[in-house]
């Protein structure tokens, strides 16, 4: 169509490609996101084959940024296209990439207030809107991290297990995810083992920050945390088995996460949650978290042939 060429950028084009993909962000956020992705590329964690650029007469007019993950899902951002061209131009080569990777689903994120052709994404792209992902943050530098923590729960790091700790964690996470409101559609397509293996492979993984949560010497939940560079640490996932939900134990887990952040001299504790998971949101907000960002999550559950 009108001599538009779709290709993967070369290394020298990556920064300019990212500037277009995320040009809707405020300048400071644009710099942070671009630098983070460039660091991933230079460390070997990001492949250019998942990034697509559209050019017309040598000028870049569109970008689709994505990453293939260890759980066989593809994480992408909604495509950006200039000059009245349709984002549909990306779908054929992008779907071929997903088939080649044997991906089971694509998750596409849209930043708050980002303008894009949602109708094309839903129809031609075969995506559906799942929910909004709410990003939360709480400062921990001024916390007296141990002063309000009870010993009702025990937190046993996975690093204390010599052999089968990971297998036990997989089983327990699967149990805690049953009948939750945290993007339940995703659990139907991505086995827990693959998801957790992806966490281990794709981030700064420390087994001492993955905890079995026990009450009266019985495993009743999990707390997974990921340390990050400089000032922050992430609460990646927390969950409880069904029979102990609604007892206020989530607040105890969050308090413990804040305690860990303080012990590691981190200034901020970050997390994200499906906005439909009202119980988790309530637990976070009660512990001083505030919303700092929100993204819409779209999914294409790819048909396997």
PyMOL commands that set and color helices and strands:
alter all, ss='L'
color gray80, all
select helices_A, chain A and resi 11-21+27-42+48-50+88-100+118-122+158-160+165-176+184-187+192-202+207-209+242-244+249-263+278-286
alter helices_A, ss='H'
color red, helices_A
select strands_A, chain A and resi 4-7+51-56+59-68+73-77+80-81+105-111+128-139+154-157+210-215+218-227+232-240+268-274+290-300
alter strands_A, ss='S'
color yellow, strands_A
deselect
rebuild
show_as cartoon
